[in-house]
Amino acid sequence: MLSKEILINYFSSGQKEEENFTIGTEHEKFLFDIKTKKPIDFSERGILGIFDILKKNQWIEIKDGDNVVGLKKKTYLLLWNQACRLSFLERHAKTYTKHAKR
């Protein structure tokens, strides 16, 4: 049976140590096909086509098993999720002051 303690322990187990905390920004975008007004899909005409263009500019694939789920370049991440949302993240600053200077 699920208890409060089990739930707390589950989430606590994924917590980072304080020395591994970082600050970053995140921008989420929903992408739509301009003709159909429907969310783009994970095809060559959709997100994979966008990823192919970015890979020609030194972006590196992020995979979950055999599936490409995003791209990375330096401290930037571009992630795609099943809700048809594209997230652009910048990470790795240890303090707000360092992050604001970027």
C-alpha positions in Angstrom: 0.0 0.0 0.0 1.2 3.5 -0.8 2.0 5.5 2.2 3.1 9.1 2.8 6.5 7.8 3.9 7.0 5.7 0.7 6.0 8.7 -1.5 8.4 11.0 0.3 11.2 8.5 0.1 10.6 8.0 -3.6 10.9 11.7 -4.4 13.8 12.3 -2.0 15.8 9.5 -3.7 15.9 11.6 -6.9 17.1 14.8 -5.1 20.5 16.2 -6.1 23.2 17.0 -3.6 23.4 20.7 -2.9 26.9 21.0 -4.5 25.3 19.7 -7.8 22.6 22.4 -7.9 22.6 24.6 -11.0 20.6 27.6 -12.3 19.3 27.8 -15.8 16.6 29.2 -18.0 13.9 27.3 -19.9 11.7 28.3 -22.8 8.8 26.0 -23.9 7.2 26.3 -27.3 4.4 24.4 -28.9 5.0 24.0 -32.7 2.2 23.8 -35.2 2.0 23.0 -38.9 1.1 26.3 -40.5 -1.2 24.7 -43.1 -3.2 22.3 -40.9 -3.0 24.2 -37.6 -2.2 20.9 -35.9 0.8 20.2 -33.6 3.9 19.0 -35.6 4.7 15.4 -35.3 7.9 13.4 -34.8 8.5 12.9 -38.5 11.0 14.1 -41.1 8.5 16.8 -41.9 8.2 17.7 -38.2 10.6 17.6 -35.3 13.1 15.2 -36.9 13.5 17.6 -39.8 14.3 20.4 -37.4 16.7 18.2 -35.5 18.4 17.2 -38.8 19.0 20.9 -39.6 20.5 21.5 -36.1 22.7 18.4 -36.3 24.4 20.0 -39.3 25.3 22.8 -36.9 27.1 20.6 -34.4 24.1 19.8 -32.2 24.5 16.3 -30.7 21.6 13.8 -30.3 20.3 12.9 -26.9 18.8 9.4 -26.9 16.5 7.4 -24.7 17.3 3.9 -25.9 17.0 4.0 -29.7 14.8 7.1 -29.7 16.1 10.6 -30.2 14.5 12.8 -27.6 16.5 15.9 -27.9 19.8 17.6 -28.9 22.6 19.3 -27.0 25.3 21.8 -27.7 27.6 23.2 -25.1 25.4 24.2 -22.2 22.2 24.1 -24.3 19.5 21.4 -24.4 16.6 21.2 -26.9 14.1 18.5 -25.7 10.9 17.2 -27.3 8.2 15.5 -25.3 5.0 13.6 -26.1 2.9 16.7 -25.4 4.3 18.2 -28.7 6.2 20.7 -26.6 9.8 21.8 -27.5 11.9 22.9 -24.5 15.0 25.0 -24.9 17.2 25.0 -21.8 20.4 26.6 -20.8 22.1 25.1 -17.8 25.2 24.8 -15.6 25.6 28.2 -13.9 26.4 27.7 -10.2 25.1 31.2 -9.1 22.5 33.6 -10.4 25.2 36.3 -11.0 27.1 33.9 -13.4 23.9 33.0 -15.1 22.8 36.6 -15.6 26.1 37.5 -17.3 25.6 34.9 -20.1 
